[in-house]
Amino acid sequence: MFEYKAAPDLLANRVILVTGAGRGIGATAAQTYAAHGAQVILLGRTRSHLEAVAQRIRQAGHLTPMVYPLDLETAKTADYERLEVAIEQRFDCLDGLLHNASILGPRATLDETPDQEFVQVMQVNVNATFMLTRAMLPLLHRSKEASVIFTSSSVGRKGRAQWGAYAVSKFATEGLMQTLADECAGSSLIRANSLNPGGTRTDMRAQAYPDEDPQRNPTPEDIMPIYLYLMGPDSAGINGRAFDAR
Ligand SMILES: NC(=O)c1ccc[n+]([C@@H]2O[C@H](COP(=O)([O-])OP(=O)(O)OC[C@H]3O[C@@H](n4cnc5c(N)ncnc54)[C@H](OP(=O)(O)O)[C@@H]3O)[C@@H](O)[C@H]2O)c1
């Protein structure tokens, strides 16, 4: 496991947007960021999931999150621009962006993968990530020190049978990260890195490995040290790298 001890106020005065914040790793990351002082913006498909996370954050005494339901499968450029305006009006800038939301798609060979499901995975995991990043860049440029984390996977670094659409989408995610990192290198205060959480006890993992004992895998809480490290100032200047949570 990645060894890192975050200061309690590591993310004080930082505004951080987390996608897929209603469940799984994204929900835990949002709660962890809020617990370290961040003002979090919770984005996800299902309002009730986001509201439940927001309530937990409020009950713990942290800053009240902004809840922003958005379906990344259907969202268009104008929707991302509306989000940019909403964040600008409330917070003026954005200090962190955790691209976490993804779908698994079919666990099938390429010849068994229907067009529509391949396209759906690419829409949520890649196209939406690109459109959201582009819309947020003006706000990230206003930050004194901004971090963008792209969530990858081991199959986004080496292809594997029956992981086609998802694996291809995670390779593309690494490509988005590297391209943004190179564009920001030197002249910008924005850094971009990718993070492979590794097998983690969530609904997605259970969907991918229905016969596995979930207790075998670490919980989202277990892998939070690297989520904190990459989002906070201790990783300032680290740009364009691919990390593993363990
Ligand atoms: N868990 C693992 O073992 C593992 C391993 C490697 C990589 N990862 C990566 O880690 C990230 C988090 O995975 P997880 O296991 O926490 O997944 P999860 O439990 O399935 O949660 C996925 C989250 O993404 C959101 N989401 C899905 N489709 C969306 C859409 N169209 N629009 C908006 N939000 C959408 C979901 O929102 P709703 O709550 O509204 O459904 C949910 O909050 C993903 O990028 C995944 O690829 C996970």
The ligand as an SDF file (V2000), in Angstrom:
LIG
                    3D

 48 52  0  0  0  0  0  0  0  0999 V2000
  -13.1140   -1.0660   -7.8430 N   0  0  0  0  0  0  0  0  0  0  0  0
  -12.0570   -1.5390   -8.4540 C   0  0  0  0  0  0  0  0  0  0  0  0
  -11.5880   -2.6570   -8.1610 O   0  0  0  0  0  0  0  0  0  0  0  0
  -11.3600   -0.7000   -9.5090 C   0  0  0  0  0  0  0  0  0  0  0  0
  -10.1730   -1.1950  -10.0620 C   0  0  0  0  0  0  0  0  0  0  0  0
   -9.5170   -0.4320  -11.0350 C   0  0  0  0  0  0  0  0  0  0  0  0
  -10.0430    0.7830  -11.4260 C   0  0  0  0  0  0  0  0  0  0  0  0
  -11.2050    1.2390  -10.8640 N   0  0  0  0  0  0  0  0  0  0  0  0
  -11.7100    2.5440  -11.2760 C   0  0  0  0  0  0  0  0  0  0  0  0
  -11.9980    3.3230  -10.1310 O   0  0  0  0  0  0  0  0  0  0  0  0
  -13.0900    4.2120  -10.3970 C   0  0  0  0  0  0  0  0  0  0  0  0
  -14.1680    4.0430   -9.3510 C   0  0  0  0  0  0  0  0  0  0  0  0
  -14.6160    2.7070   -9.4050 O   0  0  0  0  0  0  0  0  0  0  0  0
  -15.6540    2.0870   -8.3640 P   0  0  0  0  0  0  0  0  0  0  0  0
  -15.2680    0.6830   -8.2110 O   0  0  0  0  0  0  0  0  0  0  0  0
  -15.7870    2.9800   -7.1900 O   0  0  0  0  0  0  0  0  0  0  0  0
  -17.0080    2.1470   -9.2330 O   0  0  0  0  0  0  0  0  0  0  0  0
  -18.5470    2.0280   -8.7970 P   0  0  0  0  0  0  0  0  0  0  0  0
  -18.6630    1.4850   -7.4320 O   0  0  0  0  0  0  0  0  0  0  0  0
  -19.2270    1.3260   -9.9240 O   0  0  0  0  0  0  0  0  0  0  0  0
  -19.0170    3.5670   -8.7880 O   0  0  0  0  0  0  0  0  0  0  0  0
  -19.0270    4.2640   -9.9960 C   0  0  0  0  0  0  0  0  0  0  0  0
  -19.4720    5.6870   -9.7940 C   0  0  0  0  0  0  0  0  0  0  0  0
  -19.4910    6.3050  -11.0990 O   0  0  0  0  0  0  0  0  0  0  0  0
  -20.7430    6.9210  -11.2910 C   0  0  0  0  0  0  0  0  0  0  0  0
  -21.1850    6.8710  -12.6890 N   0  0  0  0  0  0  0  0  0  0  0  0
  -21.3140    5.7850  -13.4860 C   0  0  0  0  0  0  0  0  0  0  0  0
  -21.8420    6.1300  -14.6590 N   0  0  0  0  0  0  0  0  0  0  0  0
  -22.0620    7.4620  -14.5970 C   0  0  0  0  0  0  0  0  0  0  0  0
  -22.6410    8.3990  -15.4900 C   0  0  0  0  0  0  0  0  0  0  0  0
  -23.1170    8.0450  -16.7000 N   0  0  0  0  0  0  0  0  0  0  0  0
  -22.7180    9.6940  -15.1180 N   0  0  0  0  0  0  0  0  0  0  0  0
  -22.2800   10.0780  -13.8990 C   0  0  0  0  0  0  0  0  0  0  0  0
  -21.7440    9.2390  -12.9890 N   0  0  0  0  0  0  0  0  0  0  0  0
  -21.6520    7.9340  -13.3500 C   0  0  0  0  0  0  0  0  0  0  0  0
  -21.7180    6.1350  -10.4250 C   0  0  0  0  0  0  0  0  0  0  0  0
  -22.8210    6.9770  -10.1690 O   0  0  0  0  0  0  0  0  0  0  0  0
  -24.2190    6.4130   -9.5530 P   0  0  0  0  0  0  0  0  0  0  0  0
  -23.9730    6.2870   -8.0820 O   0  0  0  0  0  0  0  0  0  0  0  0
  -25.1800    7.4680   -9.8540 O   0  0  0  0  0  0  0  0  0  0  0  0
  -24.4860    5.1070  -10.2290 O   0  0  0  0  0  0  0  0  0  0  0  0
  -20.8620    5.8150   -9.2100 C   0  0  0  0  0  0  0  0  0  0  0  0
  -20.8900    6.8580   -8.2790 O   0  0  0  0  0  0  0  0  0  0  0  0
  -13.5270    3.8930  -11.8200 C   0  0  0  0  0  0  0  0  0  0  0  0
  -12.9060    4.7890  -12.7210 O   0  0  0  0  0  0  0  0  0  0  0  0
  -13.0180    2.5010  -12.0610 C   0  0  0  0  0  0  0  0  0  0  0  0
  -12.8080    2.2350  -13.4350 O   0  0  0  0  0  0  0  0  0  0  0  0
  -11.8700    0.5170   -9.9270 C   0  0  0  0  0  0  0  0  0  0  0  0
  1  2  1  0
  2  3  2  0
  2  4  1  0
  4  5  1  0
  4 48  2  0
  5  6  2  0
  6  7  1  0
  7  8  2  0
  8  9  1  0
  8 48  1  0
  9 10  1  0
  9 46  1  0
 10 11  1  0
 11 12  1  0
 11 44  1  0
 12 13  1  0
 13 14  1  0
 14 15  2  0
 14 16  1  0
 14 17  1  0
 17 18  1  0
 18 19  2  0
 18 20  1  0
 18 21  1  0
 21 22  1  0
 22 23  1  0
 23 24  1  0
 23 42  1  0
 24 25  1  0
 25 26  1  0
 25 36  1  0
 26 27  1  0
 26 35  1  0
 27 28  2  0
 28 29  1  0
 29 30  1  0
 29 35  2  0
 30 31  1  0
 30 32  2  0
 32 33  1  0
 33 34  2  0
 34 35  1  0
 36 37  1  0
 36 42  1  0
 37 38  1  0
 38 39  2  0
 38 40  1  0
 38 41  1  0
 42 43  1  0
 44 45  1  0
 44 46  1  0
 46 47  1  0
M  CHG  2   8   1  16  -1
M  END
$$$$
